[in-house]
Amino acid sequence: MQVMPRNMPIDAVLFDLDGTLLHTSPDIGNALNRALAENGFPLLAPGVAQTLIGGGSEILVDRALTLLGIDARPATLDLVLRRYEASYHQICRDKNQLSEFYPGAEATLDSLREMGLKLGLVTDSESRFVDPLIWRFGLHAWFDMVVDANARLPRKPDPEPLLQACEALGVDPTHTLFVGDCVTDALAAQAANMPMVCVSYGYSHNHPVSELPCLRVIHHIGELTELLGGLHKGHSATHADQRIPMRAMQAQQSN
């Protein structure tokens, strides 16, 4: 595999999943509305779920109930949460799901692999949601490892998921770029002393991306290629170096 020049001293790139690589909010919104309807609550308007994503399922459901003016008592929250998680798990495994790559994501991942960069996925979602998406979208062809909510780590904005990803990849956090879409991503990267690029099209809950502590805000994921060096003219991207994702912490904890 040809290693291409890079403008930045970066050895690896870590990505958030929802709102960064995959546009999953339509399916999340459908699962959330199913859970609300089955518990006799009003539904969210189309597109509203996108403004509530970030921090995991429980925070998502709590934000939805608060927005609808529903008293989120522990029992109520638990009922809606359990139904939401069951619905979303089913949707993630459904061939007719609405989730899709953001434009340019596949070509960008190809380009980063062509540059000889290691790639990791760091998400607050649980493996029961992440795994079907990884295999449906072929993410195992690009990513060397995955850290998800099943890794028994604090969630972002704690830096530990990012630091564990770096440890698994054998890279220095200061030579690793994190690509995310929201304040929890930015704060986690800042705490890990890791440069971050924020995408403007994602799910930044109540925080304008222009105000986030990051190296740069990009409006299309393809801008990463130019930022990190870019492809040689006439050189086509391939999936030559295919990797099977591993769970960074689970492997360590089993030893």
Order of alpha helices (4+ residues) and beta strands (2+ residues): beta-beta-alpha-alpha-alpha-beta-alpha-beta-alpha-beta-alpha-beta-alpha-beta-beta-alpha-alpha
